[in-house]
Amino acid sequence: MQATVYKSTGSWYIVQTSNGSTHNARLKGVMKLDGITSTNPIAVGDEVNVEEDTESEKTVIITKILDRKNYIARISPHNKNQHHIVAANLDQALLFATLKNPKTSAGFIDRFLVSSEAFHVPAIIVFNKTDLYKKKEQEQLQRMTEIYTSIGYKIIPLSMETKEGLSNLQNTLKDKTTLLSGHSGVGKSTFINNIFPEKNLRTQEVSDWSGKGLHTTTFAEMFNLPFGGKIIDTPGIREFGLVDIEKTELSHYFPEMRALIHNCKFNNCMHLEEPGCAVTTAVKKGEVAVERYISYRNILDTMEKKNY
């Protein structure tokens, strides 16, 4: 029987079969996990084969993980030398960001976009709480919208107070499997509770049967949208550590730089101080946003320090 993983606590899972039935699940003890290098062998969104558990009527046993279409991973919050798969089999990744209460840094946004590019998952940015924006934030939003839409990203301004942008966001999610991410306090839960008012999502609610506390960044959960599609909610992330990206590859995950790197004088150009660099020339001409270039340099610096 085939099922989809809807929730993971690291050792216990909740899966849903194609007929819509939901089961608690555990991993078969002797199941081979060849090639699994992450802290979590099974992620939310994984397609798996399950069988009845002869020891318990309340659970099923996961016997096989089917091949993933894709996934997004980040540095494990508990071990900097390992990565953690946030979610698998995604159609898109959506970042909730705010320019006020709290402010999401451009660096965090760009790290998320780099990670999405590296894992071949289309990314969308939702700028939430627009009802709180004064003139300064409105100008910032206009500038950031210009920057990101010009390089191919979709931007959705949103206010859960006034419902501005809500229908646009729902249409964007319809019939897709979407990862939702963002800092704590940016309004993800408010949005989800608007769709599922009966759930009133709180992390404590999901640990009753497993005995596991779900207050860390480790756990995610998938929900079926009433208008079609699925969303995968991730607890608030303080930082987004990049996985398996070499310094020489970083510019490949900035679309506006990727389009120029073949015009650089040197094949191994890092787009710093090298002569004949097409990227730095484009920055000086205003063809590449200076804000994005600063993000690129800052990310390079953190990779240099191995502190990401």
SERO-4910 file (N, C-alpha, C, O; in steps of 0.05 Angstrom, whole numbers):
BEGIN
 pado doro    nc1    nc2    nc3   cac1   cac2   cac3    cc1    cc2    cc3    oc1    oc2    oc3
  Met    A     17    -24      0      0      0      0     18     25      0     37     26     15
  Gln    A     11     44    -17     27     69    -19     15     91     -2    -10     93     -1
  Ala    A     31    108     10     22    129     27     41    153     25     63    151     15
  Thr    A     31    176     34     47    201     35     52    208     64     34    207     80
  Val    A     76    217     70     83    225     97     73    253    102     81    272     88
  Tyr    A     56    257    122     44    282    129     57    295    153     56    320    156
  Lys    A     69    279    170     82    290    194    105    272    202    103    248    199
  Ser    A    126    284    212    149    269    222    159    281    248    162    305    251
  Thr    A    164    263    267    176    272    292    205    262    295    217    265    316
  Gly    A    215    250    273    242    239    274    243    209    277    260    196    265
  Ser    A    224    198    293    223    169    296    195    158    291    192    134    285
  Trp    A    175    175    293    147    168    287    137    186    265    146    208    262
  Tyr    A    117    175    251    106    190    228     76    187    227     64    169    239
  Ile    A     63    206    213     35    203    205     34    202    175     45    220    162
  Val    A     21    182    164     19    179    135    -10    178    127    -28    171    143
  Gln    A    -15    186    102    -42    185     91    -41    169     65    -25    174     48
  Thr    A    -59    149     63    -60    132     39    -76    146     17    -89    167     22
  Ser    A    -76    135     -7    -90    147    -29   -120    148    -25   -133    165    -38
  Asn    A   -131    131     -8   -160    132     -3   -167    152     19   -190    154     27
  Gly    A   -147    166     29   -152    187     49   -150    179     78   -154    195     96
  Ser    A   -145    153     83   -143    144    111   -116    152    123    -95    151    109
  Thr    A   -116    159    148    -92    169    162    -83    148    182   -100    137    196
  His    A    -57    144    184    -46    124    202    -21    135    216     -5    150    204
  Asn    A    -17    127    241     10    130    254     28    109    242     19     87    236
  Ala    A     53    116    238     71     97    225     99     98    238    107    117    251
  Arg    A    113     76    235    141     74    245    157     61    223    147     49    204
  Leu    A    183     65    224    202     55    204    208     26    210    214     19    233
  Lys    A    208      9    190    215    -19    193    244    -21    203    262     -9    191
  Gly    A    249    -35    224    275    -36    238    297    -45    220    320    -34    222
  Val    A    293    -64    202    315    -75    186    316    -62    158    331    -71    141
  Met    A    299    -41    153    298    -29    127    325    -16    120    335      0    136
  Lys    A    335    -22     97    360     -9     88    356     20     81    336     26     68
  Leu    A    374     37     89    372     65     83    397     73     67    411     92     75
  Asp    A    402     59     46    426     65     30    425     94     19    405    103      9
  Gly    A    447    107     22    450    134     11    437    156     27    437    179     19
  Ile    A    425    149     50    413    169     67    435    182     84    446    169    101
  Thr    A    440    208     79    461    221     94    450    244    112    465    258    125
  Ser    A    424    246    112    411    268    128    405    258    156    407    234    162
  Thr    A    399    277    174    392    270    201    365    257    202    359    242    221
  Asn    A    348    261    182    322    248    181    319    231    156    319    242    134
  Pro    A    317    205    159    315    187    135    289    192    119    289    187     95
  Ile    A    268    200    132    242    204    119    233    232    125    234    242    148
  Ala    A    223    246    104    215    274    107    185    276    100    174    260     86
  Val    A    173    298    110    146    304    102    145    308     72    162    321     60
  Gly    A    125    296     59    123    297     30    133    272     16    127    268     -7
  Asp    A    148    255     31    157    230     19    134    212     12    115    210     27
  Glu    A    137    198    -10    119    176    -17    132    150     -7    156    145    -12
  Val    A    116    134      7    127    109     19    108     86     15     85     90      9
  Asn    A    119     62     17    103     38     18    100     30     48    118     31     63
  Val    A     75     22     55     70     14     83     56    -13     83     43    -21     64
  Glu    A     58    -26    106     44    -51    111     33    -51    139     42    -35    156
  Glu    A     14    -69    145      2    -70    172     23    -78    192     41    -94    186
  Asp    A     21    -67    216     39    -73    238     26    -96    254      5    -93    266
  Thr    A     39   -119    254     29   -142    268     29   -139    299     15   -153    313
  Glu    A     46   -120    308     48   -115    337     29    -95    348     24    -93    372
  Ser    A     17    -79    330     -1    -58    339    -21    -52    318    -14    -47    295
  Glu    A    -47    -51    325    -68    -44    306    -68    -14    301    -80     -5    281
  Lys    A    -55      2    318    -56     31    315    -35     42    296    -37     65    289
  Thr    A    -17     25    287      5     36    270      8     19    245     -1     -4    243
  Val    A     21     30    225     30     15    201     61     18    200     72     35    213
  Ile    A     73      0    185    102      0    183    111     10    155    101      1    135
  Ile    A    129     29    155    140     39    129    162     20    120    182     15    134
  Thr    A    158      8     97    177    -12     87    195     -2     65    216    -14     59
  Lys    A    187     20     52    204     30     30    198     59     25    176     68     27
  Ile    A    220     74     20    218    102     12    220    104    -19    240     95    -30
  Leu    A    200    114    -32    201    116    -61    219    139    -70    224    158    -54
  Asp    A    228    138    -95    246    159   -105    233    186   -103    210    190   -109
  Arg    A    249    206    -94    240    233    -91    242    248   -118    261    245   -133
  Lys    A    222    265   -123    223    283   -146    244    305   -140    259    313   -158
  Asn    A    244    315   -116    263    335   -106    260    337    -76    243    323    -64
  Tyr    A    276    354    -64    273    360    -36    288    386    -30    304    395    -46
  Ile    A    283    397     -6    298    420      3    310    412     30    297    401     47
  Ala    A    336    418     33    350    412     58    364    437     68    368    456     54
  Arg    A    370    436     94    385    458    107    405    445    126    402    421    133
  Ile    A    424    461    136    442    451    156    425    443    181    407    457    189
  Ser    A    431    420    192    417    410    215    419    430    238    442    439    244
  Pro    A    397    437    252    399    456    274    414    444    298    422    458    316
  His    A    418    417    298    431    404    320    459    395    314    474    388    332
  Asn    A    466    394    288    493    384    281    501    398    255    491    392    234
  Lys    A    520    417    258    528    433    235    542    417    213    545    426    190
  Asn    A    549    392    219    563    375    199    543    357    184    551    342    166
  Gln    A    518    359    190    498    343    177    476    361    165    473    384    174
  His    A    461    350    146    438    366    136    412    352    143    411    329    149
  His    A    391    369    143    364    360    151    346    366    127    344    388    117
  Ile    A    332    345    118    313    349     96    288    362    107    274    350    123
  Val    A    281    386     97    258    400    107    233    388     96    213    385    111
  Ala    A    232    382     70    208    371     57    216    359     30    237    367     19
  Ala    A    200    341     20    206    328     -5    182    330    -25    159    335    -16
  Asn    A    188    325    -50    168    324    -72    151    350    -73    126    349    -71
  Leu    A    165    372    -77    152    398    -77    148    409   -105    163    404   -123
  Asp    A    126    424   -108    122    439   -133    134    467   -130    142    479   -150
  Gln    A    134    478   -106    144    505   -101    150    509    -72    140    495    -55
  Ala    A    166    530    -66    172    537    -39    165    566    -35    171    583    -52
  Leu    A    151    572    -13    141    599     -8    152    610     18    150    597     39
  Leu    A    165    633     16    177    646     39    159    668     49    153    687     34
  Phe    A    150    667     74    136    689     87    157    708     98    174    700    114
  Ala    A    156    733     89    175    753     98    159    778    107    136    782     99
  Thr    A    171    794    125    158    818    134    179    841    134    203    836    139
  Leu    A    170    865    129    188    888    130    185    903    156    198    923    161
  Lys    A    167    892    173    163    905    199    149    885    218    132    870    210
  Asn    A    158    885    243    145    868    264    143    838    258    120    829    255
  Pro    A    164    823    255    192    830    255    202    835    226    188    828    207
  Lys    A    225    847    224    236    852    197    252    828    188    269    818    202
  Thr    A    247    818    164    262    797    152    285    809    136    280    826    118
  Ser    A    309    801    141    332    812    127    334    803     98    325    781     91
  Ala    A    345    820     81    349    812     53    368    788     51    365    772     33
  Gly    A    386    786     70    405    764     70    391    737     74    397    717     61
  Phe    A    371    737     92    356    713     97    339    705     73    338    682     65
  Ile    A    327    725     60    311    720     36    329    708     15    321    689      2
  Asp    A    352    720     11    370    710    -11    381    683     -5    385    667    -24
  Arg    A    386    676     20    395    649     27    373    629     20    378    607      9
  Phe    A    348    636     26    326    618     20    324    614    -11    320    592    -20
  Leu    A    327    636    -26    325    634    -55    348    618    -66    344    602    -85
  Val    A    372    621    -55    396    605    -64    390    576    -59    395    559    -77
  Ser    A    380    569    -36    374    541    -29    353    530    -48    356    507    -57
  Ser    A    332    545    -54    311    536    -72    323    531   -100    316    512   -113
  Glu    A    340    550   -109    353    546   -135    370    521   -136    369    506   -155
  Ala    A    385    517   -114    403    494   -113    388    467   -114    398    448   -125
  Phe    A    364    467   -103    348    442   -102    327    442   -124    309    424   -124
  His    A    328    461   -142    310    462   -166    281    463   -158    264    449   -170
  Val    A    275    480   -138    247    484   -129    240    513   -134    253    531   -122
  Pro    A    220    519   -150    212    547   -155    205    561   -129    191    549   -112
  Ala    A    213    586   -126    209    600   -101    191    624   -105    191    637   -126
  Ile    A    175    630    -84    157    653    -84    161    668    -58    166    655    -37
  Ile    A    160    695    -58    163    710    -33    136    724    -28    126    739    -45
  Val    A    126    720     -3    102    734      6    111    755     26    123    748     47
  Phe    A    107    781     21    113    802     40     87    807     56     68    820     45
  Asn    A     86    798     80     62    798     97     61    824    114     81    838    116
  Lys    A     38    828    126     33    850    144     35    877    131     44    897    143
  Thr    A     27    879    105     29    904     90     12    926    103     17    950     98
  Asp    A     -8    919    119    -25    939    132     -9    955    153    -17    977    161
  Leu    A     14    945    161     31    959    181     52    977    168     65    992    182
  Tyr    A     55    975    141     76    989    128     71   1019    126     50   1027    117
  Lys    A     91   1035    135     90   1064    131    104   1070    105    110   1052     89
  Lys    A    109   1096    100    122   1104     75    148   1090     70    154   1081     48
  Lys    A    165   1087     91    191   1075     88    189   1046     79    202   1038     61
  Glu    A    171   1031     92    167   1002     85    154    999     57    161    981     42
  Gln    A    136   1018     51    123   1017     24    144   1021      2    144   1007    -19
  Glu    A    163   1039      7    185   1044    -13    203   1019    -14    212   1012    -36
  Gln    A    209   1007      9    225    983      9    212    961     -6    224    946    -22
  Leu    A    185    957     -2    170    937    -16    171    941    -46    174    922    -61
  Gln    A    168    965    -54    169    972    -83    196    965    -95    198    953   -116
  Arg    A    217    972    -81    244    967    -90    249    937    -91    260    927   -111
  Met    A    242    922    -70    247    893    -69    230    879    -90    239    859   -102
  Thr    A    206    888    -95    189    877   -116    202    880   -143    202    861   -159
  Glu    A    213    904   -148    227    909   -173    251    890   -177    255    879   -198
  Ile    A    266    887   -155    291    871   -156    284    842   -162    295    829   -181
  Tyr    A    265    831   -147    260    802   -149    243    794   -173    248    773   -185
  Thr    A    224    811   -181    208    804   -204    225    806   -230    220    791   -249
  Ser    A    244    824   -230    261    827   -254    279    803   -259    288    799   -281
  Ile    A    283    786   -238    300    762   -242    283    737   -240    294    715   -238
  Gly    A    257    740   -242    240    717   -246    224    706   -222    211    686   -224
  Tyr    A    225    720   -199    211    710   -176    184    724   -173    181    747   -180
  Lys    A    164    708   -164    138    720   -159    137    732   -131    146    720   -112
  Ile    A    125    756   -129    123    770   -104     93    774    -99     78    783   -116
  Ile    A     84    768    -74     56    772    -66     55    789    -41     63    779    -20
  Pro    A     46    814    -43     41    830    -19     16    819     -5     -4    812    -18
  Leu    A     16    817     22     -6    804     36    -11    818     62      7    827     76
  Ser    A    -37    821     68    -45    830     95    -68    812    104    -90    812     91
  Met    A    -64    798    125    -86    781    136   -107    798    150   -129    789    153
  Glu    A   -100    823    157   -119    841    169   -139    851    149   -163    851    154
  Thr    A   -129    860    126   -147    872    105   -154    852     84   -171    857     67
  Lys    A   -141    828     84   -144    807     64   -133    814     37   -138    801     17
  Glu    A   -117    836     36   -103    843     11    -85    820      3    -68    811     19
  Gly    A    -86    811    -22    -68    791    -32    -76    762    -25    -63    744    -34
  Leu    A    -97    759     -9   -104    732      0   -114    714    -23   -105    691    -24
  Ser    A   -131    724    -40   -141    708    -62   -118    701    -81   -117    679    -92
  Asn    A   -100    721    -86    -77    716   -103    -59    693    -91    -50    676   -106
  Leu    A    -55    694    -65    -39    673    -52    -53    646    -54    -40    626    -60
  Gln    A    -79    645    -49    -93    620    -51    -93    608    -79    -90    584    -83
  Asn    A    -95    626    -99    -93    616   -127    -66    605   -133    -63    586   -149
  Thr    A    -45    617   -121    -18    608   -125    -13    581   -113      3    565   -123
  Leu    A    -27    575    -91    -24    549    -77    -41    527    -89    -35    504    -85
  Lys    A    -62    535   -103    -82    515   -112    -69    493   -129    -55    498   -148
  Asp    A    -76    468   -122    -67    444   -136    -37    440   -137    -27    425   -154
  Lys    A    -22    454   -119      7    450   -117     14    440    -89     -1    443    -70
  Thr    A     37    427    -87     49    420    -61     70    441    -55     90    443    -69
  Thr    A     65    457    -34     81    481    -28     93    480      0     79    474     19
  Leu    A    119    485      1    132    488     27    129    516     37    134    535     22
  Leu    A    119    520     61    117    547     73    140    550     93    144    533    110
  Ser    A    154    572     92    176    577    110    178    606    118    164    623    107
  Gly    A    194    612    138    198    639    147    205    640    177    203    620    191
  His    A    213    664    186    219    668    214    194    664    231    171    666    220
  Ser    A    197    660    257    175    661    275    163    689    275    178    709    275
  Gly    A    137    691    276    124    717    278    117    731    252    107    753    253
  Val    A    123    718    229    118    731    204     89    727    194     81    738    173
  Gly    A     73    710    208     45    708    201     37    682    187     15    679    177
  Lys    A     56    662    186     49    637    174     25    623    187      6    615    174
  Ser    A     26    622    214      5    608    229    -21    622    226    -42    610    224
  Thr    A    -21    649    225    -45    665    221    -58    658    195    -82    655    193
  Phe    A    -41    656    174    -51    648    148    -63    620    148    -85    616    137
  Ile    A    -49    601    160    -58    574    160    -84    571    176   -102    557    168
  Asn    A    -85    585    199   -109    584    215   -133    597    201   -156    591    207
  Asn    A   -128    616    182   -149    628    166   -162    607    148   -186    607    143
  Ile    A   -145    588    138   -155    567    120   -167    545    137   -188    533    129
  Phe    A   -155    538    160   -164    516    177   -170    527    205   -156    521    224
  Pro    A   -192    543    208   -197    555    234   -202    534    256   -198    540    280
  Glu    A   -210    510    248   -216    490    269   -190    478    281   -191    466    302
  Lys    A   -167    482    267   -142    470    277   -129    487    298   -117    477    317
  Asn    A   -130    514    295   -116    532    314    -88    522    320    -82    516    343
  Leu    A    -72    520    300    -47    505    301    -29    514    324    -22    538    326
  Arg    A    -21    495    339     -1    499    360     16    473    361      5    451    358
  Thr    A     42    476    364     59    452    362     54    432    383     59    408    378
  Gln    A     45    440    407     40    421    428     19    400    421     20    377    431
  Glu    A      1    407    404    -22    389    398    -13    364    383    -27    344    384
  Val    A     10    365    370     17    342    352     33    321    366     41    301    354
  Ser    A     39    324    392     57    305    405     44    286    424     57    270    438
  Asp    A     16    286    425      3    270    446      8    240    443     14    227    463
  Trp    A      7    229    419      9    200    416     38    191    414     44    168    420
  Ser    A     56    208    405     84    200    401    101    203    425    123    191    427
  Gly    A     92    221    444    109    226    467    132    244    461    150    246    477
  Lys    A    132    256    437    155    273    429    146    302    430    125    309    420
  Gly    A    163    319    441    158    348    441    164    359    413    185    353    402
  Leu    A    147    376    403    152    387    376    157    417    376    146    432    360
  His    A    175    425    394    180    453    397    206    462    383    214    485    385
  Thr    A    220    444    369    245    451    356    240    456    326    217    453    317
  Thr    A    261    464    312    258    469    283    258    443    267    258    444    242
  Thr    A    259    420    280    263    395    266    238    386    251    240    373    230
  Phe    A    214    393    260    190    380    251    173    397    233    171    422    236
  Ala    A    161    384    213    143    397    194    117    381    192    116    359    201
  Glu    A     97    393    180     71    380    177     57    389    152     58    412    144
  Met    A     44    370    138     30    375    113      0    375    118    -11    360    133
  Phe    A    -14    394    103    -43    396    105    -55    396     77    -43    408     59
  Asn    A    -78    384     74    -93    385     48   -109    411     48   -124    416     66
  Leu    A   -105    426     26   -120    452     24   -148    446     15   -152    430     -3
  Pro    A   -168    460     26   -196    455     18   -202    462    -11   -221    452    -22
  Phe    A   -185    480    -22   -189    488    -50   -170    474    -70   -168    481    -93
  Gly    A   -157    452    -60   -139    436    -77   -110    442    -72   -102    466    -72
  Gly    A    -94    421    -70    -66    425    -64    -59    418    -35    -76    411    -19
  Lys    A    -33    421    -29    -23    415     -2     -3    436      6     11    447    -11
  Ile    A     -2    442     32     19    460     42     34    444     63     23    429     78
  Ile    A     60    449     65     77    438     85     86    461    103    102    478     94
  Asp    A     77    461    128     84    482    147    110    474    161    112    451    171
  Thr    A    128    493    163    153    488    178    154    508    202    147    531    198
  Pro    A    162    499    225    164    518    248    184    540    241    201    537    223
  Gly    A    182    563    255    198    586    249    228    580    248    238    567    266
  Ile    A    241    589    227    270    584    223    285    609    229    280    630    216
  Arg    A    305    608    247    321    632    253    342    637    231    348    660    225
  Glu    A    353    615    220    373    618    199    369    596    179    358    575    185
  Phe    A    380    600    155    377    580    134    405    572    125    416    585    107
  Gly    A    416    552    137    443    543    130    444    528    104    429    509    100
  Leu    A    461    537     86    462    525     59    477    498     60    496    495     75
  Val    A    468    480     43    478    452     43    492    446     16    481    452     -5
  Asp    A    516    435     18    530    424     -6    533    444    -28    530    437    -52
  Ile    A    538    469    -22    543    489    -42    572    499    -39    580    509    -18
  Glu    A    588    496    -60    615    506    -60    616    536    -66    598    546    -79
  Lys    A    636    549    -56    639    578    -60    640    584    -90    628    604    -99
  Thr    A    653    567   -105    655    572   -134    629    569   -149    626    578   -171
  Glu    A    609    556   -136    583    551   -148    562    572   -140    541    573   -153
  Leu    A    568    587   -119    547    604   -108    534    622   -128    509    625   -128
  Ser    A    549    634   -146    538    653   -165    519    639   -184    502    653   -196
  His    A    521    613   -188    503    598   -205    474    598   -195    456    594   -210
  Tyr    A    471    604   -169    445    603   -157    433    631   -153    412    635   -140
  Phe    A    446    651   -165    435    678   -168    429    681   -198    447    684   -214
  Pro    A    403    679   -206    396    678   -234    408    701   -251    417    696   -273
  Glu    A    409    725   -240    420    748   -255    450    746   -259    461    756   -278
  Met    A    464    732   -240    492    727   -244    497    704   -262    516    704   -278
  Arg    A    481    683   -259    484    659   -276    483    667   -306    496    654   -322
  Ala    A    466    686   -312    464    695   -340    489    709   -351    492    712   -375
  Leu    A    507    717   -333    530    733   -341    557    719   -339    576    727   -351
  Ile    A    558    697   -323    584    686   -316    600    676   -340    625    675   -338
  His    A    587    669   -362    602    660   -385    616    684   -399    632    680   -417
  Asn    A    609    708   -391    622    732   -403    645    742   -387    659    761   -395
  Cys    A    651    729   -365    674    736   -348    700    728   -362    700    708   -377
  Lys    A    720    743   -357    746    738   -370    758    711   -361    770    696   -377
  Phe    A    754    705   -336    765    680   -325    743    660   -318    722    667   -308
  Asn    A    748    634   -325    728    613   -320    723    610   -290    700    603   -282
  Asn    A    743    615   -273    740    611   -244    734    637   -230    740    639   -206
  Cys    A    723    656   -244    718    683   -232    699    681   -209    678    668   -210
  Met    A    706    693   -186    690    693   -162    674    719   -160    659    723   -141
  His    A    677    737   -180    662    762   -182    668    780   -158    650    792   -146
  Leu    A    693    782   -151    702    799   -129    718    822   -141    706    843   -147
  Glu    A    744    819   -143    761    841   -153    774    833   -180    792    848   -189
  Glu    A    766    811   -192    780    802   -217    775    821   -240    753    832   -243
  Pro    A    795    824   -257    792    841   -281    774    826   -301    774    802   -302
  Gly    A    759    842   -316    742    830   -337    718    815   -326    708    796   -339
  Cys    A    709    821   -302    686    807   -290    660    820   -300    655    844   -297
  Ala    A    644    803   -313    618    813   -324    598    820   -302    581    838   -306
  Val    A    600    806   -280    581    811   -258    586    838   -245    567    854   -241
  Thr    A    611    843   -237    617    869   -223    612    892   -242    604    914   -234
  Thr    A    617    888   -268    612    909   -288    582    915   -289    573    938   -290
  Ala    A    565    893   -288    536    897   -289    526    910   -264    507    926   -265
  Val    A    539    905   -241    531    918   -216    536    948   -218    519    964   -211
  Lys    A    560    955   -229    567    984   -232    548    998   -251    542   1022   -247
  Lys    A    538    984   -271    519    995   -290    490    996   -280    473   1007   -293
  Gly    A    485    983   -257    458    981   -247    442    959   -259    417    958   -256
  Glu    A    455    941   -274    440    919   -287    436    896   -268    418    879   -273
  Val    A    453    894   -248    449    875   -226    446    891   -200    462    909   -195
  Ala    A    425    885   -185    419    901   -161    442    900   -141    452    878   -135
  Val    A    451    923   -132    473    923   -113    466    908    -87    483    896    -74
  Glu    A    440    909    -79    431    894    -55    436    864    -58    445    851    -39
  Arg    A    431    854    -82    435    825    -87    465    818    -87    474    798    -77
  Tyr    A    481    836    -98    510    832    -99    521    832    -70    539    816    -64
  Ile    A    511    850    -54    520    851    -26    513    825    -12    529    814      3
  Ser    A    489    814    -17    481    788     -6    500    766    -15    509    750      1
  Tyr    A    507    767    -40    526    747    -51    552    748    -36    563    727    -28
  Arg    A    563    772    -32    588    775    -18    586    766     11    604    753     21
  Asn    A    564    773     24    560    765     52    559    735     55    570    723     74
  Ile    A    544    722     37    542    693     38    569    680     33    577    661     47
  Leu    A    584    691     14    611    681      9    628    683     34    643    664     41
  Asp    A    626    705     48    641    709     73    635    688     94    653    677    107
  Thr    A    609    682     97    602    662    117    610    634    109    617    618    126
  Met    A    610    629     83    620    603     74    650    600     79    660    579     84
  Glu    A    664    622     76    693    623     81    699    615    110    719    602    116
  Lys    A    682    625    128    686    620    157    676    593    166    680    584    188
  Lys    A    662    578    147    651    552    153    631    555    176    627    536    192
  Asn    A    618    578    177    599    582    199    571    586    187    557    606    192
  Tyr    A    563    566    172    536    567    159    524    541    161    501    537    152
***
